[in-house]
């Protein structure tokens, strides 16, 4: 579809449970993918269909950036530009016309989904992996009440203090670190005033990116300070891959189903 937010053609993938195919409105789970991913990675690799069918939840997987907008340098590295939109709205002139993934995810995509598909508009949740985990957490925290629940796999929890985040934020937002802080889940949690719905995070203990890039301990420390319920599950032996996600995706879908009032 043509996107007003990104000024280009965008693609997203959807899993429809059989309940929706029979004309019933269902709840939804938005899944935000990580660096290098397309809308197909989660749908083809996560093994989420059985749980989504069981719970009657629609899965919606958007792309990770604008595509084909011909900005110089957009394809030069895996962690910035194409497939690395970081779910923020860029403010630097080079990137601000197209790289508006925050607006796309929070406004434009839900409007399209709610117009074209049988979803219950006010019964949606959000989840993500790595960069997408950052996106899920920050979007949830910046929009209290918009989503029933949030969960993440291996999220970038403190992007103002890691190489991936610093590179993305400087490129998309410029050098003002005060602007960066508006998109850091750990810092946003300090000021969060929304519902204290439990948050679920699964993190592989053998993840090569754990210490340098992800920093879940920083997010967990702030959650404890502000009495935000958090289940941070360190999974021994697991890395950053979709094998990890496919192992625990059933738990996450059940978690969201419970928050949406589907599972008792």
BELJOZI-V503727 format. One line per field, one symbol per residue. ss: DSSP state (H for helix, E for strand, - for the rest). A space follows every 50 residues. Layout:
ss = ???
//
This chain:
ss = -EE----EE--EEEE--HHHH----EEEEEEE-------HHHHHH---HH HHHHH-EEEEEE--------------E--EE--E----E----------E HHHHHHHHHHHHHHHH--EEEEEEEEEEE-HHHHHHHHHHHH-------E EEE-----HHH-HHHHHHHHHHH---HHHHHHH-HHHHHHH-------EE EEEE-----HHHHH-HHHHHHHHHH----EEEEEE------HHHHHHHHH HHHHHHHHH-----
//
